[in-house]
Amino acid sequence: MFRRAFWFTTGAAAGVWATTKVNRKLRKLQPDSLAAQAADKAVETGQRLRQFALDVRTGMADREGQLQEALGLTDQGDARELPPARSRGALETTQYRVTQHQLTQHRTRTPGPTGPTGNEDH
């Protein structure tokens, strides 16, 4: 008699456990629950992407510091300044002056091959 009671109780407990497990799975598969799970996963993915971007940015800053150190650009006090901008008048005075002789040489043409019309071929 005790054996039967033991197995009856064990079977009832297993049935309750299985029913509870199935009901939880069914609730997870309802549309509202699926939408909430998708939203949670999207938020989690966004946080992971944000963390990845921060890690990349930190790595870039570290590498930039290493490159600047390797190139000797870490001392900002020794940086040379660019020369001051020249005025427009200074540019005009430094342009080349063309002599009359150079102009005449440029304008004269040397005879070249001509076509049947007497004009140069182009």
Residue, then its C-alpha position, 0 to 999 in steps of 0.5 A: m500500500f505504501r508503494r502505491a501511495f509513493w508512486f501515486t504522489t511521485g506521478a502527481a508531482a511529475g504531472v504538476w511539474a510538467t504542466t507548469k513547465v508547458n504553461r510557462k513555455l506557452r506564455k513565452l510564445q504569446p505575441d505580447s511576450l514575444a514582442a517584449q523579448a524582442a525589445d529586450k534583445a534589441v536593447e541588449t544589442g544596442q548596449r553591446l554596440r555602444q560598448f563596442a564603439l567605446d572600445v574602438r574609440t579608446g583603442m583609436a585614441d591609444r594608437e594615435g598616442q602611440l603614433q604621435e609618440a613614435l613620430g615625436l609629435t607629443d611635445q606641443g610646445d615645440a610645434r612650429e607655426l605656419p608662416p603668415a599669409r602673404s598679401r595679394g600685392a606680394l603675390e603680384t610682384t613675384q610673378y614672372r615678367v614676360t619680355q617682348h622677345q619671349l612673346t614674339q617667339h611664342r607667337t611664331r609658328t613653325p611650318g608643319p604638315t598640311g593636308p589637301t586643303g592647305n590647312e594643318d591637320h588636327 
